[in-house]
Amino acid sequence: MKPIENYSLRNLNTFGLNASARYYASAESLDELRELVEWAKKHRLPLLPLGGGSNILLKDDYPGLVIAINLGGIESLPFGENKRILRAGAGVEWHDLVLFALKNELGGIENLSLIPGKTGAAPIQNIGAYGVELKDVFYELEALDTLQNEILHFNARDCRFAYRDSYFKNEGKGRYIITSVSLKLTAARDYKLNLSYGGIRQKLDEMGVGEAGIRDVSDAVIRIRKEKLPDPSVTGNAGSFFKNPEITKPEFERLLAAHPDIPHFRLDSGRIKIPAAWLIDRCGWKGRKVGRAATHHRQALVLVNTGGADAEEILYLAEMIRKDVEKKFGIALTPEVNII
Ligand code: EPU
């Protein structure tokens, strides 16, 4: 299988940026993936595994081999009395895995409905939404170690999950290609729904749902997401552009004195998480457009490509926002999106 030269990545990143890959190939099986990794090594080219392209900002053309990870398949294996392990190929669309779980009456990932992207990318940033993170249901993953050319297993501890973070964004960065992800889900009849995010209960009430099941929660989350977040197939974006900052108690006390209405969330670590969207909104950035980049009118944390923007325009807007938030609140925002 020969990689294609000078391949446009425009349709492979949800920001819709017009970058290209020096070489591009799709891996539909583990053998193909190994072959492509060897090919890149032989030609001394860097490698970029690509899932749904929904959490990246391509700054430039990629000088090496981009491999679209298209390993499919979902397997369901029994685990104890009322659980099952769902093992999905890294190329399975994340939401398809959610639908599979719902169809099989398995609870655990309904709050993570409609997150764009593929399953293999989910552990890298420990995807999370509406009170649940991937780590809450994670069992193990398999990854190709591109240095040793062997498949390794990683359990939850090996992955060192944290808020939008894992081993694969730190020490393990660039070395492994995740090939499958296994989740431990619970039979819906024995499963306790997670309704900790206030908006879900409110949405269920609006929907007229009294006693909710996993499907209702999934529907509620889908409605909330559709109301707040731009659809990447219509408007280029990569979800939240920055992480929600976590600050120390003394820093928080100082902020609270100046901004008594600041929304906040106390973490077990003693630190306090502040919604970046609120900080950005308070700086007057919500819905503002600079060139062809803008912040979303319903969610200030989401940067959008209003049509034909290039990476510089988005990064310029991000930098202006970062500077303003730093100046007004003394908080340094860090990107959640992977800038490549
Ligand atoms: N808010 C504003 N202005 C806005 C939007 C929000 O002031 O324009 C304030 C409100 O006080 C709101 C708070 O910010 O209560 C939090 O907003 P929201 O519930 O929309 O969530 P978020 O903290 O902005 C995070 C995740 C999202 C995830 C939602 C729901 C991060 C970086 N983002 O956003 O994940 O969907 O919670 O759980 O943690 C993503 O990672 O790409 C993503 C979309």
Residues whose N, C-alpha, C, O or C-beta is under 5 A from the ligand:
A	BS01	EPU	G128 A129 Y130 G131 A238 G239 S240 F242 K243 N244 P263 P275 A277 W278 D281 R298 Q299 A300 L301 E336
